């Protein structure tokens, strides 16, 4: 019989494995990442924290691994404030390295696993990373070859990079160090030196440097701090009713804020378990979810479609899944509910707002969870403003969503972008459109930069998409602006994905929209495609600029 313990302040006791544990009501007292590691190891030492095929780390084993690797990094000369980058798929070493870096006051730099050589060069130069921890290879990417190309083109761009640590076996050419080499160096750093470095970490110190997706400009480096990381994620988990018995399936990339901010700390602050999938593969995911007893889903609409349409889903389904977090249209979220995830929560946020600033509560009526993204999390304030005048808009009126509270400290080496990101009252300008209803729940209405100027009027693509997706044969729709027949005019166009086994013709959709949208909002062109043909970024976001190009063929 395996037993699990929880800290006394959570009013829990020794219980048999598989027993239902109450949702914890008391948040961690820790306000730094290293303190959180120690606190959770004391609360639930033998409870599984990280699970991947072939390996599991309990909370206590995780603390031991973090301390060992952190002491190894100190032996290399990594010190407080040093940026240290991570570049690998979802695996236990990613998270051990993450907390080891932060435990000595250094800054974890999360790098996009799909980065090109030019992008990797930019990330390493911009962050001034002192060390890079990488798997060496990931899927079709060979990061070590990329580093060689960067050195050949501009050795100065890597002058600050003192160490490259590789988790997997590589040829020993003297340029790289192995993961095992670093853990063996731990003995060169006295435990007292590590403890002093750990205890010197302050709640307002920078812990993370994460890069924005950069779909329209150079990615910006977002600076995040220790205390908000712990506190905000606790509240996210409370909205989702996360408890120690929960296991969260994570195939969303850890370098993305949804992974290393939201999911990771949501799980950790609640003493739950994180099940890692190295990269998303729908058939593998269904088997992993069922074999490990996952209860919480974290994913995007395109992942939902792939999972439900995969062959193993027909026989296995989601046997224990009950909830989690997603984004998307009401129809897309309803697909998860129909699959058994009755407690699924709709979410809203950015990397700059510590993952999420709004989350619906799992106990709210389903209709509300389908159509809004919830109220602000405790510690956050939201308001809707005119993006041009900064005036606060009345309830129900669409404007820019602005957030104050747990938001980024600033953008690395970009004072101008940092200053532009905040309004005169200190609210972060998200660049997103939405409105608050009379109960304070936020309704997301798209990006400001995606507004379509049709017939001299602003059209929100989300408004048109919602109307189209309300059609019984449609599962997904994305609207963009394209040149109209009239000179200097823009028209609305829609890319549409039908539900499996269903079809609809353009005339039917035109009639459907004619009864629900003003003339200038109605799409003038429709393009019917398969779900996999929708162009996505590496973080699962739709590339609206590429959708517009689809109408040029």
Secondary structure as a PSIPRED ss2 file (coil, helix, strand):
# PSIPRED VFORMAT (PSIPRED V4.0)

   1 X C   1.000  0.000  0.000
   2 X C   1.000  0.000  0.000
   3 X E   0.000  0.000  1.000
   4 X E   0.000  0.000  1.000
   5 X C   1.000  0.000  0.000
   6 X C   1.000  0.000  0.000
   7 X C   1.000  0.000  0.000
   8 X H   0.000  1.000  0.000
   9 X H   0.000  1.000  0.000
  10 X H   0.000  1.000  0.000
  11 X C   1.000  0.000  0.000
  12 X C   1.000  0.000  0.000
  13 X C   1.000  0.000  0.000
  14 X C   1.000  0.000  0.000
  15 X E   0.000  0.000  1.000
  16 X E   0.000  0.000  1.000
  17 X C   1.000  0.000  0.000
  18 X C   1.000  0.000  0.000
  19 X C   1.000  0.000  0.000
  20 X C   1.000  0.000  0.000
  21 X C   1.000  0.000  0.000
  22 X C   1.000  0.000  0.000
  23 X C   1.000  0.000  0.000
  24 X C   1.000  0.000  0.000
  25 X C   1.000  0.000  0.000
  26 X C   1.000  0.000  0.000
  27 X C   1.000  0.000  0.000
  28 X C   1.000  0.000  0.000
  29 X C   1.000  0.000  0.000
  30 X C   1.000  0.000  0.000
  31 X C   1.000  0.000  0.000
  32 X C   1.000  0.000  0.000
  33 X H   0.000  1.000  0.000
  34 X H   0.000  1.000  0.000
  35 X H   0.000  1.000  0.000
  36 X H   0.000  1.000  0.000
  37 X H   0.000  1.000  0.000
  38 X H   0.000  1.000  0.000
  39 X H   0.000  1.000  0.000
  40 X H   0.000  1.000  0.000
  41 X H   0.000  1.000  0.000
  42 X H   0.000  1.000  0.000
  43 X H   0.000  1.000  0.000
  44 X C   1.000  0.000  0.000
  45 X C   1.000  0.000  0.000
  46 X C   1.000  0.000  0.000
  47 X C   1.000  0.000  0.000
  48 X E   0.000  0.000  1.000
  49 X E   0.000  0.000  1.000
  50 X E   0.000  0.000  1.000
  51 X E   0.000  0.000  1.000
  52 X E   0.000  0.000  1.000
  53 X C   1.000  0.000  0.000
  54 X C   1.000  0.000  0.000
  55 X E   0.000  0.000  1.000
  56 X E   0.000  0.000  1.000
  57 X E   0.000  0.000  1.000
  58 X E   0.000  0.000  1.000
  59 X H   0.000  1.000  0.000
  60 X H   0.000  1.000  0.000
  61 X H   0.000  1.000  0.000
  62 X H   0.000  1.000  0.000
  63 X H   0.000  1.000  0.000
  64 X H   0.000  1.000  0.000
  65 X H   0.000  1.000  0.000
  66 X H   0.000  1.000  0.000
  67 X H   0.000  1.000  0.000
  68 X H   0.000  1.000  0.000
  69 X H   0.000  1.000  0.000
  70 X H   0.000  1.000  0.000
  71 X H   0.000  1.000  0.000
  72 X H   0.000  1.000  0.000
  73 X H   0.000  1.000  0.000
  74 X H   0.000  1.000  0.000
  75 X H   0.000  1.000  0.000
  76 X H   0.000  1.000  0.000
  77 X C   1.000  0.000  0.000
  78 X C   1.000  0.000  0.000
  79 X C   1.000  0.000  0.000
  80 X C   1.000  0.000  0.000
  81 X C   1.000  0.000  0.000
  82 X C   1.000  0.000  0.000
  83 X E   0.000  0.000  1.000
  84 X E   0.000  0.000  1.000
  85 X E   0.000  0.000  1.000
  86 X E   0.000  0.000  1.000
  87 X E   0.000  0.000  1.000
  88 X C   1.000  0.000  0.000
  89 X C   1.000  0.000  0.000
  90 X C   1.000  0.000  0.000
  91 X C   1.000  0.000  0.000
  92 X H   0.000  1.000  0.000
  93 X H   0.000  1.000  0.000
  94 X H   0.000  1.000  0.000
  95 X H   0.000  1.000  0.000
  96 X H   0.000  1.000  0.000
  97 X H   0.000  1.000  0.000
  98 X H   0.000  1.000  0.000
  99 X H   0.000  1.000  0.000
 100 X H   0.000  1.000  0.000
 101 X H   0.000  1.000  0.000
 102 X H   0.000  1.000  0.000
 103 X H   0.000  1.000  0.000
 104 X C   1.000  0.000  0.000
 105 X C   1.000  0.000  0.000
 106 X C   1.000  0.000  0.000
 107 X E   0.000  0.000  1.000
 108 X E   0.000  0.000  1.000
 109 X E   0.000  0.000  1.000
 110 X E   0.000  0.000  1.000
 111 X C   1.000  0.000  0.000
 112 X C   1.000  0.000  0.000
 113 X C   1.000  0.000  0.000
 114 X C   1.000  0.000  0.000
 115 X C   1.000  0.000  0.000
 116 X C   1.000  0.000  0.000
 117 X H   0.000  1.000  0.000
 118 X H   0.000  1.000  0.000
 119 X H   0.000  1.000  0.000
 120 X H   0.000  1.000  0.000
 121 X H   0.000  1.000  0.000
 122 X H   0.000  1.000  0.000
 123 X H   0.000  1.000  0.000
 124 X H   0.000  1.000  0.000
 125 X H   0.000  1.000  0.000
 126 X H   0.000  1.000  0.000
 127 X H   0.000  1.000  0.000
 128 X C   1.000  0.000  0.000
 129 X C   1.000  0.000  0.000
 130 X C   1.000  0.000  0.000
 131 X E   0.000  0.000  1.000
 132 X E   0.000  0.000  1.000
 133 X E   0.000  0.000  1.000
 134 X E   0.000  0.000  1.000
 135 X C   1.000  0.000  0.000
 136 X C   1.000  0.000  0.000
 137 X E   0.000  0.000  1.000
 138 X E   0.000  0.000  1.000
 139 X C   1.000  0.000  0.000
 140 X C   1.000  0.000  0.000
 141 X E   0.000  0.000  1.000
 142 X E   0.000  0.000  1.000
 143 X H   0.000  1.000  0.000
 144 X H   0.000  1.000  0.000
 145 X H   0.000  1.000  0.000
 146 X H   0.000  1.000  0.000
 147 X H   0.000  1.000  0.000
 148 X H   0.000  1.000  0.000
 149 X H   0.000  1.000  0.000
 150 X H   0.000  1.000  0.000
 151 X H   0.000  1.000  0.000
 152 X H   0.000  1.000  0.000
 153 X H   0.000  1.000  0.000
 154 X C   1.000  0.000  0.000
 155 X H   0.000  1.000  0.000
 156 X H   0.000  1.000  0.000
 157 X H   0.000  1.000  0.000
 158 X H   0.000  1.000  0.000
 159 X C   1.000  0.000  0.000
 160 X C   1.000  0.000  0.000
 161 X C   1.000  0.000  0.000
 162 X C   1.000  0.000  0.000
 163 X E   0.000  0.000  1.000
 164 X E   0.000  0.000  1.000
 165 X E   0.000  0.000  1.000
 166 X E   0.000  0.000  1.000
 167 X C   1.000  0.000  0.000
 168 X C   1.000  0.000  0.000
 169 X C   1.000  0.000  0.000
 170 X C   1.000  0.000  0.000
 171 X C   1.000  0.000  0.000
 172 X C   1.000  0.000  0.000
 173 X C   1.000  0.000  0.000
 174 X C   1.000  0.000  0.000
 175 X C   1.000  0.000  0.000
 176 X C   1.000  0.000  0.000
 177 X E   0.000  0.000  1.000
 178 X E   0.000  0.000  1.000
 179 X H   0.000  1.000  0.000
 180 X H   0.000  1.000  0.000
 181 X H   0.000  1.000  0.000
 182 X H   0.000  1.000  0.000
 183 X H   0.000  1.000  0.000
 184 X H   0.000  1.000  0.000
 185 X H   0.000  1.000  0.000
 186 X H   0.000  1.000  0.000
 187 X H   0.000  1.000  0.000
 188 X H   0.000  1.000  0.000
 189 X C   1.000  0.000  0.000
 190 X C   1.000  0.000  0.000
 191 X H   0.000  1.000  0.000
 192 X H   0.000  1.000  0.000
 193 X H   0.000  1.000  0.000
 194 X H   0.000  1.000  0.000
 195 X H   0.000  1.000  0.000
 196 X H   0.000  1.000  0.000
 197 X H   0.000  1.000  0.000
 198 X H   0.000  1.000  0.000
 199 X H   0.000  1.000  0.000
 200 X C   1.000  0.000  0.000
 201 X C   1.000  0.000  0.000
 202 X C   1.000  0.000  0.000
 203 X C   1.000  0.000  0.000
 204 X C   1.000  0.000  0.000
 205 X C   1.000  0.000  0.000
 206 X E   0.000  0.000  1.000
 207 X E   0.000  0.000  1.000
 208 X E   0.000  0.000  1.000
 209 X E   0.000  0.000  1.000
 210 X E   0.000  0.000  1.000
 211 X E   0.000  0.000  1.000
 212 X C   1.000  0.000  0.000
 213 X C   1.000  0.000  0.000
 214 X C   1.000  0.000  0.000
 215 X C   1.000  0.000  0.000
 216 X C   1.000  0.000  0.000
 217 X C   1.000  0.000  0.000
 218 X C   1.000  0.000  0.000
 219 X C   1.000  0.000  0.000
 220 X C   1.000  0.000  0.000
 221 X E   0.000  0.000  1.000
 222 X E   0.000  0.000  1.000
 223 X E   0.000  0.000  1.000
 224 X E   0.000  0.000  1.000
 225 X E   0.000  0.000  1.000
 226 X H   0.000  1.000  0.000
 227 X H   0.000  1.000  0.000
 228 X H   0.000  1.000  0.000
 229 X H   0.000  1.000  0.000
 230 X H   0.000  1.000  0.000
 231 X H   0.000  1.000  0.000
 232 X H   0.000  1.000  0.000
 233 X H   0.000  1.000  0.000
 234 X H   0.000  1.000  0.000
 235 X H   0.000  1.000  0.000
 236 X H   0.000  1.000  0.000
 237 X H   0.000  1.000  0.000
 238 X H   0.000  1.000  0.000
 239 X H   0.000  1.000  0.000
 240 X C   1.000  0.000  0.000
 241 X C   1.000  0.000  0.000
 242 X C   1.000  0.000  0.000
 243 X C   1.000  0.000  0.000
 244 X C   1.000  0.000  0.000
 245 X C   1.000  0.000  0.000
 246 X C   1.000  0.000  0.000
 247 X E   0.000  0.000  1.000
 248 X E   0.000  0.000  1.000
 249 X E   0.000  0.000  1.000
 250 X E   0.000  0.000  1.000
 251 X C   1.000  0.000  0.000
 252 X C   1.000  0.000  0.000
 253 X C   1.000  0.000  0.000
 254 X C   1.000  0.000  0.000
 255 X C   1.000  0.000  0.000
 256 X C   1.000  0.000  0.000
 257 X H   0.000  1.000  0.000
 258 X H   0.000  1.000  0.000
 259 X H   0.000  1.000  0.000
 260 X H   0.000  1.000  0.000
 261 X H   0.000  1.000  0.000
 262 X H   0.000  1.000  0.000
 263 X H   0.000  1.000  0.000
 264 X H   0.000  1.000  0.000
 265 X H   0.000  1.000  0.000
 266 X H   0.000  1.000  0.000
 267 X H   0.000  1.000  0.000
 268 X H   0.000  1.000  0.000
 269 X H   0.000  1.000  0.000
 270 X C   1.000  0.000  0.000
 271 X C   1.000  0.000  0.000
 272 X C   1.000  0.000  0.000
 273 X E   0.000  0.000  1.000
 274 X E   0.000  0.000  1.000
 275 X E   0.000  0.000  1.000
 276 X E   0.000  0.000  1.000
 277 X C   1.000  0.000  0.000
 278 X C   1.000  0.000  0.000
 279 X C   1.000  0.000  0.000
 280 X C   1.000  0.000  0.000
 281 X C   1.000  0.000  0.000
 282 X H   0.000  1.000  0.000
 283 X H   0.000  1.000  0.000
 284 X H   0.000  1.000  0.000
 285 X H   0.000  1.000  0.000
 286 X H   0.000  1.000  0.000
 287 X H   0.000  1.000  0.000
 288 X H   0.000  1.000  0.000
 289 X H   0.000  1.000  0.000
 290 X H   0.000  1.000  0.000
 291 X H   0.000  1.000  0.000
 292 X C   1.000  0.000  0.000
 293 X C   1.000  0.000  0.000
 294 X C   1.000  0.000  0.000
 295 X C   1.000  0.000  0.000
 296 X E   0.000  0.000  1.000
 297 X E   0.000  0.000  1.000
 298 X E   0.000  0.000  1.000
 299 X E   0.000  0.000  1.000
 300 X C   1.000  0.000  0.000
 301 X H   0.000  1.000  0.000
 302 X H   0.000  1.000  0.000
 303 X H   0.000  1.000  0.000
 304 X H   0.000  1.000  0.000
 305 X H   0.000  1.000  0.000
 306 X H   0.000  1.000  0.000
 307 X H   0.000  1.000  0.000
 308 X H   0.000  1.000  0.000
 309 X H   0.000  1.000  0.000
 310 X C   1.000  0.000  0.000
 311 X H   0.000  1.000  0.000
 312 X H   0.000  1.000  0.000
 313 X H   0.000  1.000  0.000
 314 X H   0.000  1.000  0.000
 315 X H   0.000  1.000  0.000
 316 X H   0.000  1.000  0.000
 317 X C   1.000  0.000  0.000
 318 X C   1.000  0.000  0.000
 319 X C   1.000  0.000  0.000
 320 X C   1.000  0.000  0.000
 321 X C   1.000  0.000  0.000
 322 X C   1.000  0.000  0.000
 323 X E   0.000  0.000  1.000
 324 X E   0.000  0.000  1.000
 325 X E   0.000  0.000  1.000
 326 X E   0.000  0.000  1.000
 327 X C   1.000  0.000  0.000
 328 X C   1.000  0.000  0.000
 329 X C   1.000  0.000  0.000
 330 X H   0.000  1.000  0.000
 331 X H   0.000  1.000  0.000
 332 X H   0.000  1.000  0.000
 333 X H   0.000  1.000  0.000
 334 X H   0.000  1.000  0.000
 335 X H   0.000  1.000  0.000
 336 X H   0.000  1.000  0.000
 337 X H   0.000  1.000  0.000
 338 X H   0.000  1.000  0.000
 339 X C   1.000  0.000  0.000
 340 X C   1.000  0.000  0.000
 341 X C   1.000  0.000  0.000
 342 X C   1.000  0.000  0.000
 343 X E   0.000  0.000  1.000
 344 X E   0.000  0.000  1.000
 345 X E   0.000  0.000  1.000
 346 X E   0.000  0.000  1.000
 347 X E   0.000  0.000  1.000
 348 X E   0.000  0.000  1.000
 349 X C   1.000  0.000  0.000
 350 X C   1.000  0.000  0.000
 351 X H   0.000  1.000  0.000
 352 X H   0.000  1.000  0.000
 353 X H   0.000  1.000  0.000
 354 X C   1.000  0.000  0.000
 355 X C   1.000  0.000  0.000
 356 X C   1.000  0.000  0.000
 357 X C   1.000  0.000  0.000
 358 X E   0.000  0.000  1.000
 359 X E   0.000  0.000  1.000
 360 X C   1.000  0.000  0.000
 361 X C   1.000  0.000  0.000
 362 X C   1.000  0.000  0.000
 363 X C   1.000  0.000  0.000
 364 X C   1.000  0.000  0.000
 365 X C   1.000  0.000  0.000
 366 X H   0.000  1.000  0.000
 367 X H   0.000  1.000  0.000
 368 X H   0.000  1.000  0.000
 369 X H   0.000  1.000  0.000
 370 X H   0.000  1.000  0.000
 371 X H   0.000  1.000  0.000
 372 X C   1.000  0.000  0.000
 373 X C   1.000  0.000  0.000
 374 X C   1.000  0.000  0.000
 375 X E   0.000  0.000  1.000
 376 X E   0.000  0.000  1.000
 377 X C   1.000  0.000  0.000
 378 X C   1.000  0.000  0.000
 379 X C   1.000  0.000  0.000
 380 X C   1.000  0.000  0.000
 381 X E   0.000  0.000  1.000
 382 X E   0.000  0.000  1.000
 383 X E   0.000  0.000  1.000
 384 X E   0.000  0.000  1.000
 385 X E   0.000  0.000  1.000
 386 X C   1.000  0.000  0.000
 387 X C   1.000  0.000  0.000
 388 X C   1.000  0.000  0.000
 389 X C   1.000  0.000  0.000
 390 X C   1.000  0.000  0.000
 391 X C   1.000  0.000  0.000
 392 X E   0.000  0.000  1.000
 393 X C   1.000  0.000  0.000
 394 X C   1.000  0.000  0.000
 395 X C   1.000  0.000  0.000
 396 X C   1.000  0.000  0.000
 397 X C   1.000  0.000  0.000
 398 X C   1.000  0.000  0.000
 399 X E   0.000  0.000  1.000
 400 X E   0.000  0.000  1.000
 401 X E   0.000  0.000  1.000
 402 X E   0.000  0.000  1.000
 403 X E   0.000  0.000  1.000
 404 X E   0.000  0.000  1.000
 405 X C   1.000  0.000  0.000
 406 X C   1.000  0.000  0.000
 407 X C   1.000  0.000  0.000
 408 X C   1.000  0.000  0.000
 409 X C   1.000  0.000  0.000
 410 X E   0.000  0.000  1.000
 411 X E   0.000  0.000  1.000
 412 X C   1.000  0.000  0.000
 413 X C   1.000  0.000  0.000
 414 X C   1.000  0.000  0.000
 415 X H   0.000  1.000  0.000
 416 X H   0.000  1.000  0.000
 417 X H   0.000  1.000  0.000
 418 X H   0.000  1.000  0.000
 419 X H   0.000  1.000  0.000
 420 X H   0.000  1.000  0.000
 421 X C   1.000  0.000  0.000
 422 X E   0.000  0.000  1.000
 423 X C   1.000  0.000  0.000
 424 X C   1.000  0.000  0.000
 425 X C   1.000  0.000  0.000
 426 X C   1.000  0.000  0.000
 427 X C   1.000  0.000  0.000
 428 X E   0.000  0.000  1.000
 429 X E   0.000  0.000  1.000
 430 X E   0.000  0.000  1.000
 431 X E   0.000  0.000  1.000
 432 X E   0.000  0.000  1.000
 433 X E   0.000  0.000  1.000
 434 X E   0.000  0.000  1.000
 435 X E   0.000  0.000  1.000
 436 X E   0.000  0.000  1.000
 437 X C   1.000  0.000  0.000
 438 X C   1.000  0.000  0.000
 439 X C   1.000  0.000  0.000
 440 X C   1.000  0.000  0.000
 441 X C   1.000  0.000  0.000
 442 X E   0.000  0.000  1.000
 443 X E   0.000  0.000  1.000
 444 X E   0.000  0.000  1.000
 445 X E   0.000  0.000  1.000
 446 X E   0.000  0.000  1.000
 447 X E   0.000  0.000  1.000
 448 X H   0.000  1.000  0.000
 449 X H   0.000  1.000  0.000
 450 X H   0.000  1.000  0.000
 451 X C   1.000  0.000  0.000
 452 X E   0.000  0.000  1.000
 453 X E   0.000  0.000  1.000
 454 X E   0.000  0.000  1.000
 455 X C   1.000  0.000  0.000
 456 X C   1.000  0.000  0.000
 457 X E   0.000  0.000  1.000
 458 X E   0.000  0.000  1.000
 459 X E   0.000  0.000  1.000
 460 X C   1.000  0.000  0.000
 461 X H   0.000  1.000  0.000
 462 X H   0.000  1.000  0.000
 463 X H   0.000  1.000  0.000
 464 X H   0.000  1.000  0.000
 465 X H   0.000  1.000  0.000
 466 X H   0.000  1.000  0.000
 467 X H   0.000  1.000  0.000
 468 X H   0.000  1.000  0.000
 469 X H   0.000  1.000  0.000
 470 X C   1.000  0.000  0.000
 471 X C   1.000  0.000  0.000
 472 X C   1.000  0.000  0.000
 473 X C   1.000  0.000  0.000
 474 X E   0.000  0.000  1.000
 475 X E   0.000  0.000  1.000
 476 X E   0.000  0.000  1.000
 477 X E   0.000  0.000  1.000
 478 X E   0.000  0.000  1.000
 479 X E   0.000  0.000  1.000
 480 X E   0.000  0.000  1.000
 481 X E   0.000  0.000  1.000
 482 X E   0.000  0.000  1.000
 483 X E   0.000  0.000  1.000
 484 X C   1.000  0.000  0.000
 485 X C   1.000  0.000  0.000
 486 X C   1.000  0.000  0.000
 487 X C   1.000  0.000  0.000
 488 X C   1.000  0.000  0.000
 489 X C   1.000  0.000  0.000
 490 X E   0.000  0.000  1.000
 491 X E   0.000  0.000  1.000
 492 X E   0.000  0.000  1.000
 493 X E   0.000  0.000  1.000
 494 X E   0.000  0.000  1.000
 495 X E   0.000  0.000  1.000
 496 X E   0.000  0.000  1.000
 497 X E   0.000  0.000  1.000
 498 X E   0.000  0.000  1.000
 499 X C   1.000  0.000  0.000
 500 X C   1.000  0.000  0.000
 501 X C   1.000  0.000  0.000
 502 X C   1.000  0.000  0.000
 503 X C   1.000  0.000  0.000
 504 X C   1.000  0.000  0.000
 505 X C   1.000  0.000  0.000
 506 X H   0.000  1.000  0.000
 507 X H   0.000  1.000  0.000
 508 X H   0.000  1.000  0.000
 509 X H   0.000  1.000  0.000
 510 X H   0.000  1.000  0.000
 511 X H   0.000  1.000  0.000
 512 X H   0.000  1.000  0.000
 513 X H   0.000  1.000  0.000
 514 X H   0.000  1.000  0.000
 515 X C   1.000  0.000  0.000
 516 X C   1.000  0.000  0.000
 517 X C   1.000  0.000  0.000
 518 X C   1.000  0.000  0.000
 519 X H   0.000  1.000  0.000
 520 X H   0.000  1.000  0.000
 521 X H   0.000  1.000  0.000
 522 X C   1.000  0.000  0.000
 523 X C   1.000  0.000  0.000
 524 X C   1.000  0.000  0.000
 525 X E   0.000  0.000  1.000
 526 X E   0.000  0.000  1.000
 527 X E   0.000  0.000  1.000
 528 X E   0.000  0.000  1.000
 529 X C   1.000  0.000  0.000
 530 X C   1.000  0.000  0.000
 531 X H   0.000  1.000  0.000
 532 X H   0.000  1.000  0.000
 533 X H   0.000  1.000  0.000
 534 X C   1.000  0.000  0.000
 535 X C   1.000  0.000  0.000
 536 X E   0.000  0.000  1.000
 537 X C   1.000  0.000  0.000
 538 X C   1.000  0.000  0.000
 539 X C   1.000  0.000  0.000
 540 X C   1.000  0.000  0.000
 541 X C   1.000  0.000  0.000
 542 X E   0.000  0.000  1.000
 543 X C   1.000  0.000  0.000
 544 X H   0.000  1.000  0.000
 545 X H   0.000  1.000  0.000
 546 X H   0.000  1.000  0.000
 547 X H   0.000  1.000  0.000
 548 X H   0.000  1.000  0.000
 549 X H   0.000  1.000  0.000
 550 X H   0.000  1.000  0.000
 551 X H   0.000  1.000  0.000
 552 X H   0.000  1.000  0.000
 553 X C   1.000  0.000  0.000
